[in-house]
């Protein structure tokens, strides 16, 4: 997993917890969808999971993203739907 530390500016009266926190590396990709090109910013580990699912299912990542986009509930951001898709995929795989 790719992790980077986020620096916290020194502020009087605020305890610096930066040594206790890690932040995931964010990666942007542009994915062609039927009606637009979507620039998606997701954690590197989510992209890695999506790439792995694409290999296992023998489908391109773009096709998986199109399916998630078509099936997501109205008002749900595509990035959130993709995160849920990846999580659900691995949860279901674990229960088999």
Gaussian input, Z-matrix of N, CA and C with variables (Angstrom, degrees):
# hf/3-21g

backbone

0 1
 N
 C     1     B1
 C     2     B2     1     A1
 N     3     B3     2     A2     1     D1
 C     4     B4     3     A3     2     D2
 C     5     B5     4     A4     3     D3
 N     6     B6     5     A5     4     D4
 C     7     B7     6     A6     5     D5
 C     8     B8     7     A7     6     D6
 N     9     B9     8     A8     7     D7
 C    10    B10     9     A9     8     D8
 C    11    B11    10    A10     9     D9
 N    12    B12    11    A11    10    D10
 C    13    B13    12    A12    11    D11
 C    14    B14    13    A13    12    D12
 N    15    B15    14    A14    13    D13
 C    16    B16    15    A15    14    D14
 C    17    B17    16    A16    15    D15
 N    18    B18    17    A17    16    D16
 C    19    B19    18    A18    17    D17
 C    20    B20    19    A19    18    D18
 N    21    B21    20    A20    19    D19
 C    22    B22    21    A21    20    D20
 C    23    B23    22    A22    21    D21
 N    24    B24    23    A23    22    D22
 C    25    B25    24    A24    23    D23
 C    26    B26    25    A25    24    D24
 N    27    B27    26    A26    25    D25
 C    28    B28    27    A27    26    D26
 C    29    B29    28    A28    27    D27
 N    30    B30    29    A29    28    D28
 C    31    B31    30    A30    29    D29
 C    32    B32    31    A31    30    D30
 N    33    B33    32    A32    31    D31
 C    34    B34    33    A33    32    D32
 C    35    B35    34    A34    33    D33
 N    36    B36    35    A35    34    D34
 C    37    B37    36    A36    35    D35
 C    38    B38    37    A37    36    D36
 N    39    B39    38    A38    37    D37
 C    40    B40    39    A39    38    D38
 C    41    B41    40    A40    39    D39
 N    42    B42    41    A41    40    D40
 C    43    B43    42    A42    41    D41
 C    44    B44    43    A43    42    D42
 N    45    B45    44    A44    43    D43
 C    46    B46    45    A45    44    D44
 C    47    B47    46    A46    45    D45
 N    48    B48    47    A47    46    D46
 C    49    B49    48    A48    47    D47
 C    50    B50    49    A49    48    D48
 N    51    B51    50    A50    49    D49
 C    52    B52    51    A51    50    D50
 C    53    B53    52    A52    51    D51
 N    54    B54    53    A53    52    D52
 C    55    B55    54    A54    53    D53
 C    56    B56    55    A55    54    D54
 N    57    B57    56    A56    55    D55
 C    58    B58    57    A57    56    D56
 C    59    B59    58    A58    57    D57
 N    60    B60    59    A59    58    D58
 C    61    B61    60    A60    59    D59
 C    62    B62    61    A61    60    D60
 N    63    B63    62    A62    61    D61
 C    64    B64    63    A63    62    D62
 C    65    B65    64    A64    63    D63
 N    66    B66    65    A65    64    D64
 C    67    B67    66    A66    65    D65
 C    68    B68    67    A67    66    D66
 N    69    B69    68    A68    67    D67
 C    70    B70    69    A69    68    D68
 C    71    B71    70    A70    69    D69
 N    72    B72    71    A71    70    D70
 C    73    B73    72    A72    71    D71
 C    74    B74    73    A73    72    D72
 N    75    B75    74    A74    73    D73
 C    76    B76    75    A75    74    D74
 C    77    B77    76    A76    75    D75
 N    78    B78    77    A77    76    D76
 C    79    B79    78    A78    77    D77
 C    80    B80    79    A79    78    D78
 N    81    B81    80    A80    79    D79
 C    82    B82    81    A81    80    D80
 C    83    B83    82    A82    81    D81
 N    84    B84    83    A83    82    D82
 C    85    B85    84    A84    83    D83
 C    86    B86    85    A85    84    D84
 N    87    B87    86    A86    85    D85
 C    88    B88    87    A87    86    D86
 C    89    B89    88    A88    87    D87
 N    90    B90    89    A89    88    D88
 C    91    B91    90    A90    89    D89
 C    92    B92    91    A91    90    D90
 N    93    B93    92    A92    91    D91
 C    94    B94    93    A93    92    D92
 C    95    B95    94    A94    93    D93
 N    96    B96    95    A95    94    D94
 C    97    B97    96    A96    95    D95
 C    98    B98    97    A97    96    D96
 N    99    B99    98    A98    97    D97
 C   100   B100    99    A99    98    D98
 C   101   B101   100   A100    99    D99
 N   102   B102   101   A101   100   D100
 C   103   B103   102   A102   101   D101
 C   104   B104   103   A103   102   D102
 N   105   B105   104   A104   103   D103
 C   106   B106   105   A105   104   D104
 C   107   B107   106   A106   105   D105
 N   108   B108   107   A107   106   D106
 C   109   B109   108   A108   107   D107
 C   110   B110   109   A109   108   D108
 N   111   B111   110   A110   109   D109
 C   112   B112   111   A111   110   D110
 C   113   B113   112   A112   111   D111
 N   114   B114   113   A113   112   D112
 C   115   B115   114   A114   113   D113
 C   116   B116   115   A115   114   D114
 N   117   B117   116   A116   115   D115
 C   118   B118   117   A117   116   D116
 C   119   B119   118   A118   117   D117
 N   120   B120   119   A119   118   D118
 C   121   B121   120   A120   119   D119
 C   122   B122   121   A121   120   D120
 N   123   B123   122   A122   121   D121
 C   124   B124   123   A123   122   D122
 C   125   B125   124   A124   123   D123
 N   126   B126   125   A125   124   D124
 C   127   B127   126   A126   125   D125
 C   128   B128   127   A127   126   D126
 N   129   B129   128   A128   127   D127
 C   130   B130   129   A129   128   D128
 C   131   B131   130   A130   129   D129
 N   132   B132   131   A131   130   D130
 C   133   B133   132   A132   131   D131
 C   134   B134   133   A133   132   D132
 N   135   B135   134   A134   133   D133
 C   136   B136   135   A135   134   D134
 C   137   B137   136   A136   135   D135
 N   138   B138   137   A137   136   D136
 C   139   B139   138   A138   137   D137
 C   140   B140   139   A139   138   D138
 N   141   B141   140   A140   139   D139
 C   142   B142   141   A141   140   D140
 C   143   B143   142   A142   141   D141
 N   144   B144   143   A143   142   D142
 C   145   B145   144   A144   143   D143
 C   146   B146   145   A145   144   D144
 N   147   B147   146   A146   145   D145
 C   148   B148   147   A147   146   D146
 C   149   B149   148   A148   147   D147
 N   150   B150   149   A149   148   D148
 C   151   B151   150   A150   149   D149
 C   152   B152   151   A151   150   D150
 N   153   B153   152   A152   151   D151
 C   154   B154   153   A153   152   D152
 C   155   B155   154   A154   153   D153
 N   156   B156   155   A155   154   D154
 C   157   B157   156   A156   155   D155
 C   158   B158   157   A157   156   D156
 N   159   B159   158   A158   157   D157
 C   160   B160   159   A159   158   D158
 C   161   B161   160   A160   159   D159
 N   162   B162   161   A161   160   D160
 C   163   B163   162   A162   161   D161
 C   164   B164   163   A163   162   D162
 N   165   B165   164   A164   163   D163
 C   166   B166   165   A165   164   D164
 C   167   B167   166   A166   165   D165
 N   168   B168   167   A167   166   D166
 C   169   B169   168   A168   167   D167
 C   170   B170   169   A169   168   D168
 N   171   B171   170   A170   169   D169
 C   172   B172   171   A171   170   D170
 C   173   B173   172   A172   171   D171
 N   174   B174   173   A173   172   D172
 C   175   B175   174   A174   173   D173
 C   176   B176   175   A175   174   D174
 N   177   B177   176   A176   175   D175
 C   178   B178   177   A177   176   D176
 C   179   B179   178   A178   177   D177
 N   180   B180   179   A179   178   D178
 C   181   B181   180   A180   179   D179
 C   182   B182   181   A181   180   D180
 N   183   B183   182   A182   181   D181
 C   184   B184   183   A183   182   D182
 C   185   B185   184   A184   183   D183
 N   186   B186   185   A185   184   D184
 C   187   B187   186   A186   185   D185
 C   188   B188   187   A187   186   D186
 N   189   B189   188   A188   187   D187
 C   190   B190   189   A189   188   D188
 C   191   B191   190   A190   189   D189
 N   192   B192   191   A191   190   D190
 C   193   B193   192   A192   191   D191
 C   194   B194   193   A193   192   D192
 N   195   B195   194   A194   193   D193
 C   196   B196   195   A195   194   D194
 C   197   B197   196   A196   195   D195
 N   198   B198   197   A197   196   D196
 C   199   B199   198   A198   197   D197
 C   200   B200   199   A199   198   D198
 N   201   B201   200   A200   199   D199
 C   202   B202   201   A201   200   D200
 C   203   B203   202   A202   201   D201
 N   204   B204   203   A203   202   D202
 C   205   B205   204   A204   203   D203
 C   206   B206   205   A205   204   D204
 N   207   B207   206   A206   205   D205
 C   208   B208   207   A207   206   D206
 C   209   B209   208   A208   207   D207
 N   210   B210   209   A209   208   D208
 C   211   B211   210   A210   209   D209
 C   212   B212   211   A211   210   D210
 N   213   B213   212   A212   211   D211
 C   214   B214   213   A213   212   D212
 C   215   B215   214   A214   213   D213
 N   216   B216   215   A215   214   D214
 C   217   B217   216   A216   215   D215
 C   218   B218   217   A217   216   D216
 N   219   B219   218   A218   217   D217
 C   220   B220   219   A219   218   D218
 C   221   B221   220   A220   219   D219
 N   222   B222   221   A221   220   D220
 C   223   B223   222   A222   221   D221
 C   224   B224   223   A223   222   D222
 N   225   B225   224   A224   223   D223
 C   226   B226   225   A225   224   D224
 C   227   B227   226   A226   225   D225
 N   228   B228   227   A227   226   D226
 C   229   B229   228   A228   227   D227
 C   230   B230   229   A229   228   D228
 N   231   B231   230   A230   229   D229
 C   232   B232   231   A231   230   D230
 C   233   B233   232   A232   231   D231
 N   234   B234   233   A233   232   D232
 C   235   B235   234   A234   233   D233
 C   236   B236   235   A235   234   D234
 N   237   B237   236   A236   235   D235
 C   238   B238   237   A237   236   D236
 C   239   B239   238   A238   237   D237
 N   240   B240   239   A239   238   D238
 C   241   B241   240   A240   239   D239
 C   242   B242   241   A241   240   D240
 N   243   B243   242   A242   241   D241
 C   244   B244   243   A243   242   D242
 C   245   B245   244   A244   243   D243
 N   246   B246   245   A245   244   D244
 C   247   B247   246   A246   245   D245
 C   248   B248   247   A247   246   D246
 N   249   B249   248   A248   247   D247
 C   250   B250   249   A249   248   D248
 C   251   B251   250   A250   249   D249
 N   252   B252   251   A251   250   D250
 C   253   B253   252   A252   251   D251
 C   254   B254   253   A253   252   D252
 N   255   B255   254   A254   253   D253
 C   256   B256   255   A255   254   D254
 C   257   B257   256   A256   255   D255
 N   258   B258   257   A257   256   D256
 C   259   B259   258   A258   257   D257
 C   260   B260   259   A259   258   D258
 N   261   B261   260   A260   259   D259
 C   262   B262   261   A261   260   D260
 C   263   B263   262   A262   261   D261
 N   264   B264   263   A263   262   D262
 C   265   B265   264   A264   263   D263
 C   266   B266   265   A265   264   D264
 N   267   B267   266   A266   265   D265
 C   268   B268   267   A267   266   D266
 C   269   B269   268   A268   267   D267
 N   270   B270   269   A269   268   D268
 C   271   B271   270   A270   269   D269
 C   272   B272   271   A271   270   D270
 N   273   B273   272   A272   271   D271
 C   274   B274   273   A273   272   D272
 C   275   B275   274   A274   273   D273
 N   276   B276   275   A275   274   D274
 C   277   B277   276   A276   275   D275
 C   278   B278   277   A277   276   D276
 N   279   B279   278   A278   277   D277
 C   280   B280   279   A279   278   D278
 C   281   B281   280   A280   279   D279
 N   282   B282   281   A281   280   D280
 C   283   B283   282   A282   281   D281
 C   284   B284   283   A283   282   D282
 N   285   B285   284   A284   283   D283
 C   286   B286   285   A285   284   D284
 C   287   B287   286   A286   285   D285

   B1=1.4464
   B2=1.5181
   B3=1.3268
   B4=1.4506
   B5=1.5216
   B6=1.3219
   B7=1.4606
   B8=1.5196
   B9=1.2897
   B10=1.4643
   B11=1.5130
   B12=1.3075
   B13=1.4609
   B14=1.5117
   B15=1.3034
   B16=1.4573
   B17=1.5212
   B18=1.3050
   B19=1.4621
   B20=1.5227
   B21=1.3064
   B22=1.4627
   B23=1.5165
   B24=1.3340
   B25=1.4653
   B26=1.5178
   B27=1.3358
   B28=1.4638
   B29=1.5257
   B30=1.3224
   B31=1.4619
   B32=1.5200
   B33=1.3305
   B34=1.4692
   B35=1.5289
   B36=1.3253
   B37=1.4555
   B38=1.5176
   B39=1.3269
   B40=1.4612
   B41=1.5259
   B42=1.3138
   B43=1.4626
   B44=1.5240
   B45=1.3258
   B46=1.4640
   B47=1.5291
   B48=1.3062
   B49=1.4592
   B50=1.5280
   B51=1.3238
   B52=1.4619
   B53=1.5239
   B54=1.3415
   B55=1.4590
   B56=1.5302
   B57=1.3163
   B58=1.4616
   B59=1.5252
   B60=1.3286
   B61=1.4600
   B62=1.5202
   B63=1.2996
   B64=1.4534
   B65=1.5233
   B66=1.3017
   B67=1.4580
   B68=1.5196
   B69=1.3185
   B70=1.4643
   B71=1.5250
   B72=1.3121
   B73=1.4530
   B74=1.5269
   B75=1.3233
   B76=1.4602
   B77=1.5291
   B78=1.3178
   B79=1.4606
   B80=1.5238
   B81=1.3292
   B82=1.4682
   B83=1.5214
   B84=1.3020
   B85=1.4685
   B86=1.5244
   B87=1.3181
   B88=1.4584
   B89=1.5229
   B90=1.3173
   B91=1.4650
   B92=1.5236
   B93=1.3453
   B94=1.4658
   B95=1.5308
   B96=1.3118
   B97=1.4610
   B98=1.5251
   B99=1.3245
   B100=1.4643
   B101=1.5314
   B102=1.3286
   B103=1.4625
   B104=1.5266
   B105=1.3313
   B106=1.4725
   B107=1.5216
   B108=1.3199
   B109=1.4617
   B110=1.5281
   B111=1.3117
   B112=1.4642
   B113=1.5223
   B114=1.3220
   B115=1.4664
   B116=1.5204
   B117=1.3258
   B118=1.4567
   B119=1.5195
   B120=1.3102
   B121=1.4680
   B122=1.5239
   B123=1.3296
   B124=1.4636
   B125=1.5251
   B126=1.3078
   B127=1.4521
   B128=1.5308
   B129=1.3391
   B130=1.4655
   B131=1.5270
   B132=1.3229
   B133=1.4642
   B134=1.5340
   B135=1.3223
   B136=1.4691
   B137=1.5245
   B138=1.3390
   B139=1.4690
   B140=1.5267
   B141=1.3201
   B142=1.4613
   B143=1.5293
   B144=1.3227
   B145=1.4587
   B146=1.5170
   B147=1.3231
   B148=1.4661
   B149=1.5305
   B150=1.3340
   B151=1.4721
   B152=1.5281
   B153=1.3301
   B154=1.4621
   B155=1.5331
   B156=1.3230
   B157=1.4679
   B158=1.5280
   B159=1.3220
   B160=1.4672
   B161=1.5330
   B162=1.3330
   B163=1.4712
   B164=1.5288
   B165=1.3267
   B166=1.4705
   B167=1.5240
   B168=1.3164
   B169=1.4643
   B170=1.5290
   B171=1.3286
   B172=1.4769
   B173=1.5266
   B174=1.3345
   B175=1.4690
   B176=1.5205
   B177=1.3177
   B178=1.4684
   B179=1.5332
   B180=1.3179
   B181=1.4679
   B182=1.5230
   B183=1.3296
   B184=1.4608
   B185=1.5273
   B186=1.3163
   B187=1.4662
   B188=1.5342
   B189=1.3200
   B190=1.4668
   B191=1.5247
   B192=1.3341
   B193=1.4697
   B194=1.5245
   B195=1.3404
   B196=1.4695
   B197=1.5279
   B198=1.3346
   B199=1.4672
   B200=1.5257
   B201=1.3304
   B202=1.4656
   B203=1.5214
   B204=1.3328
   B205=1.4656
   B206=1.5274
   B207=1.3248
   B208=1.4656
   B209=1.5291
   B210=1.3280
   B211=1.4635
   B212=1.5238
   B213=1.3225
   B214=1.4723
   B215=1.5259
   B216=1.3294
   B217=1.4655
   B218=1.5284
   B219=1.3008
   B220=1.4618
   B221=1.5229
   B222=1.3145
   B223=1.4601
   B224=1.5162
   B225=1.3320
   B226=1.4625
   B227=1.5219
   B228=1.3265
   B229=1.4667
   B230=1.5344
   B231=1.3253
   B232=1.4613
   B233=1.5232
   B234=1.3239
   B235=1.4673
   B236=1.5332
   B237=1.3179
   B238=1.4732
   B239=1.5238
   B240=1.3169
   B241=1.4634
   B242=1.5288
   B243=1.3269
   B244=1.4696
   B245=1.5275
   B246=1.3306
   B247=1.4745
   B248=1.5340
   B249=1.3263
   B250=1.4658
   B251=1.5214
   B252=1.3235
   B253=1.4628
   B254=1.5287
   B255=1.3325
   B256=1.4683
   B257=1.5312
   B258=1.3167
   B259=1.4644
   B260=1.5302
   B261=1.3277
   B262=1.4687
   B263=1.5256
   B264=1.3333
   B265=1.4648
   B266=1.5263
   B267=1.3244
   B268=1.4627
   B269=1.5256
   B270=1.3042
   B271=1.4763
   B272=1.5257
   B273=1.3239
   B274=1.4643
   B275=1.5202
   B276=1.3245
   B277=1.4661
   B278=1.5260
   B279=1.3236
   B280=1.4644
   B281=1.5235
   B282=1.3202
   B283=1.4664
   B284=1.5312
   B285=1.3218
   B286=1.4797
   B287=1.4984
   A1=107.97
   A2=116.76
   A3=122.41
   A4=109.28
   A5=116.71
   A6=121.19
   A7=109.14
   A8=116.34
   A9=121.25
   A10=107.65
   A11=116.60
   A12=120.34
   A13=109.42
   A14=116.18
   A15=122.16
   A16=107.90
   A17=116.20
   A18=120.91
   A19=109.92
   A20=115.56
   A21=121.87
   A22=107.19
   A23=116.57
   A24=120.44
   A25=109.93
   A26=115.44
   A27=120.31
   A28=108.91
   A29=115.11
   A30=120.86
   A31=107.61
   A32=117.81
   A33=120.04
   A34=111.25
   A35=115.80
   A36=120.63
   A37=114.82
   A38=117.79
   A39=121.64
   A40=108.32
   A41=116.50
   A42=120.92
   A43=108.49
   A44=116.68
   A45=122.12
   A46=109.48
   A47=116.34
   A48=122.00
   A49=112.09
   A50=117.64
   A51=120.84
   A52=112.45
   A53=117.84
   A54=119.81
   A55=111.47
   A56=117.39
   A57=121.63
   A58=112.90
   A59=117.78
   A60=121.30
   A61=110.93
   A62=116.11
   A63=121.65
   A64=107.69
   A65=115.53
   A66=121.26
   A67=108.69
   A68=117.45
   A69=120.01
   A70=111.80
   A71=115.08
   A72=121.07
   A73=108.50
   A74=115.81
   A75=120.98
   A76=109.08
   A77=115.92
   A78=122.70
   A79=108.07
   A80=116.43
   A81=121.25
   A82=109.92
   A83=115.70
   A84=122.73
   A85=107.66
   A86=115.59
   A87=121.05
   A88=107.69
   A89=115.30
   A90=122.17
   A91=108.58
   A92=117.78
   A93=119.29
   A94=110.71
   A95=115.73
   A96=123.07
   A97=107.57
   A98=119.08
   A99=120.15
   A100=114.41
   A101=117.54
   A102=120.14
   A103=114.53
   A104=116.92
   A105=119.36
   A106=110.07
   A107=114.62
   A108=121.25
   A109=106.20
   A110=116.71
   A111=121.17
   A112=109.82
   A113=115.83
   A114=120.81
   A115=106.30
   A116=115.58
   A117=121.71
   A118=110.34
   A119=116.02
   A120=122.44
   A121=107.37
   A122=114.89
   A123=121.71
   A124=110.02
   A125=116.08
   A126=121.23
   A127=109.15
   A128=115.89
   A129=120.75
   A130=111.12
   A131=116.81
   A132=120.26
   A133=111.18
   A134=118.68
   A135=121.37
   A136=109.56
   A137=117.35
   A138=120.11
   A139=110.33
   A140=116.62
   A141=120.75
   A142=110.47
   A143=116.81
   A144=120.96
   A145=111.99
   A146=116.52
   A147=120.94
   A148=110.72
   A149=117.11
   A150=120.94
   A151=110.56
   A152=116.48
   A153=121.82
   A154=110.92
   A155=116.71
   A156=120.99
   A157=109.91
   A158=116.77
   A159=120.88
   A160=110.80
   A161=116.62
   A162=119.97
   A163=110.62
   A164=116.38
   A165=120.44
   A166=111.99
   A167=116.71
   A168=121.77
   A169=112.57
   A170=115.96
   A171=122.41
   A172=112.00
   A173=112.74
   A174=120.85
   A175=108.18
   A176=118.42
   A177=120.50
   A178=111.36
   A179=115.89
   A180=121.67
   A181=110.09
   A182=117.11
   A183=120.77
   A184=111.15
   A185=116.57
   A186=120.61
   A187=110.74
   A188=117.13
   A189=120.39
   A190=110.25
   A191=116.22
   A192=120.59
   A193=111.22
   A194=117.44
   A195=120.62
   A196=110.47
   A197=116.70
   A198=120.21
   A199=111.25
   A200=116.41
   A201=120.41
   A202=109.71
   A203=116.84
   A204=121.44
   A205=110.78
   A206=116.66
   A207=120.80
   A208=112.52
   A209=117.53
   A210=121.20
   A211=114.64
   A212=117.49
   A213=118.94
   A214=110.76
   A215=116.05
   A216=120.06
   A217=111.44
   A218=116.05
   A219=121.48
   A220=109.68
   A221=116.10
   A222=121.14
   A223=114.36
   A224=117.65
   A225=120.88
   A226=108.93
   A227=118.18
   A228=119.88
   A229=110.64
   A230=115.72
   A231=120.11
   A232=111.07
   A233=118.02
   A234=119.73
   A235=111.14
   A236=117.31
   A237=120.44
   A238=110.62
   A239=116.52
   A240=120.59
   A241=110.79
   A242=117.18
   A243=120.51
   A244=110.09
   A245=117.50
   A246=120.07
   A247=110.23
   A248=116.75
   A249=120.71
   A250=111.76
   A251=116.73
   A252=121.18
   A253=110.41
   A254=116.47
   A255=120.85
   A256=110.02
   A257=116.97
   A258=120.90
   A259=111.12
   A260=117.13
   A261=120.99
   A262=111.82
   A263=116.74
   A264=120.88
   A265=110.03
   A266=116.06
   A267=119.52
   A268=112.24
   A269=118.30
   A270=120.50
   A271=110.27
   A272=116.76
   A273=120.46
   A274=110.90
   A275=116.87
   A276=120.69
   A277=110.55
   A278=116.49
   A279=121.24
   A280=111.77
   A281=117.15
   A282=120.44
   A283=112.94
   A284=117.61
   A285=120.38
   A286=111.37
   D1=140.94
   D2=-179.48
   D3=-93.78
   D4=123.13
   D5=-177.87
   D6=-131.07
   D7=141.40
   D8=172.47
   D9=-130.51
   D10=149.83
   D11=178.80
   D12=-88.80
   D13=140.06
   D14=178.49
   D15=-99.54
   D16=124.64
   D17=-178.93
   D18=-76.72
   D19=143.65
   D20=176.87
   D21=-115.25
   D22=126.47
   D23=177.92
   D24=-65.70
   D25=145.51
   D26=178.00
   D27=-69.64
   D28=126.51
   D29=179.10
   D30=-133.69
   D31=129.86
   D32=179.47
   D33=-57.89
   D34=135.15
   D35=177.68
   D36=81.78
   D37=-3.13
   D38=179.77
   D39=-109.77
   D40=130.07
   D41=178.35
   D42=-79.68
   D43=132.33
   D44=179.38
   D45=-81.57
   D46=108.81
   D47=179.94
   D48=-102.62
   D49=10.97
   D50=-174.11
   D51=-58.84
   D52=-30.93
   D53=179.29
   D54=-68.44
   D55=-19.89
   D56=-178.69
   D57=-94.63
   D58=-11.66
   D59=-174.50
   D60=-112.84
   D61=141.23
   D62=171.14
   D63=-125.60
   D64=149.27
   D65=-177.54
   D66=-122.92
   D67=136.28
   D68=-179.24
   D69=-70.45
   D70=149.80
   D71=175.08
   D72=-74.20
   D73=130.44
   D74=179.25
   D75=-97.34
   D76=140.93
   D77=-179.35
   D78=-129.58
   D79=136.36
   D80=177.75
   D81=-106.24
   D82=139.05
   D83=173.06
   D84=-137.10
   D85=149.13
   D86=174.52
   D87=-101.62
   D88=124.59
   D89=-176.89
   D90=-116.92
   D91=124.61
   D92=176.07
   D93=-74.52
   D94=128.04
   D95=175.86
   D96=-114.87
   D97=165.67
   D98=-176.81
   D99=-55.56
   D100=-37.07
   D101=-175.08
   D102=-109.22
   D103=-1.04
   D104=-177.48
   D105=-171.42
   D106=172.33
   D107=170.32
   D108=-106.22
   D109=122.96
   D110=-176.74
   D111=-103.90
   D112=127.89
   D113=173.58
   D114=-93.93
   D115=112.53
   D116=-174.40
   D117=-108.68
   D118=130.47
   D119=178.53
   D120=-112.86
   D121=109.04
   D122=-177.53
   D123=-131.00
   D124=161.63
   D125=175.54
   D126=-62.80
   D127=144.87
   D128=-179.64
   D129=-56.28
   D130=-37.28
   D131=-179.85
   D132=-66.33
   D133=-31.55
   D134=177.00
   D135=-69.99
   D136=-44.48
   D137=176.45
   D138=-60.29
   D139=-41.18
   D140=178.82
   D141=-61.44
   D142=-43.58
   D143=176.98
   D144=-62.77
   D145=-41.56
   D146=179.16
   D147=-66.18
   D148=-40.82
   D149=176.10
   D150=-60.90
   D151=-41.67
   D152=179.44
   D153=-64.59
   D154=-43.80
   D155=177.79
   D156=-61.40
   D157=-43.54
   D158=179.71
   D159=-59.04
   D160=-42.56
   D161=177.93
   D162=-63.54
   D163=-47.27
   D164=-178.01
   D165=-63.50
   D166=-38.35
   D167=-177.82
   D168=-89.11
   D169=-5.41
   D170=-179.04
   D171=55.32
   D172=48.23
   D173=178.82
   D174=-136.57
   D175=147.64
   D176=177.01
   D177=-68.04
   D178=149.02
   D179=176.80
   D180=-55.42
   D181=-40.78
   D182=-179.25
   D183=-59.24
   D184=-38.72
   D185=179.71
   D186=-67.92
   D187=-41.31
   D188=176.79
   D189=-60.96
   D190=-43.72
   D191=179.72
   D192=-63.95
   D193=-38.26
   D194=177.18
   D195=-62.81
   D196=-41.77
   D197=179.04
   D198=-64.17
   D199=-45.32
   D200=179.00
   D201=-61.70
   D202=-42.37
   D203=179.70
   D204=-60.65
   D205=-42.59
   D206=-177.80
   D207=-69.74
   D208=-29.33
   D209=-174.17
   D210=-100.16
   D211=-7.81
   D212=-175.66
   D213=-71.36
   D214=148.09
   D215=178.17
   D216=-64.61
   D217=148.42
   D218=177.71
   D219=-57.23
   D220=134.79
   D221=178.80
   D222=88.20
   D223=-7.42
   D224=178.32
   D225=-88.41
   D226=124.75
   D227=177.98
   D228=-61.19
   D229=143.56
   D230=-179.04
   D231=-59.77
   D232=-39.14
   D233=179.97
   D234=-62.13
   D235=-39.92
   D236=177.61
   D237=-65.62
   D238=-40.98
   D239=179.57
   D240=-64.19
   D241=-38.29
   D242=178.63
   D243=-67.36
   D244=-43.78
   D245=177.14
   D246=-57.23
   D247=-45.04
   D248=179.40
   D249=-64.76
   D250=-39.17
   D251=178.55
   D252=-60.19
   D253=-47.90
   D254=-179.17
   D255=-63.01
   D256=-46.55
   D257=179.38
   D258=-60.82
   D259=-47.34
   D260=179.91
   D261=-62.71
   D262=-38.78
   D263=179.67
   D264=-58.29
   D265=-48.64
   D266=-177.78
   D267=-73.18
   D268=-31.92
   D269=175.13
   D270=-63.95
   D271=-44.11
   D272=179.24
   D273=-66.78
   D274=-39.02
   D275=179.13
   D276=-63.80
   D277=-36.87
   D278=-179.56
   D279=-68.99
   D280=-32.52
   D281=-176.94
   D282=-82.20
   D283=-7.75
   D284=179.22
   D285=-81.64

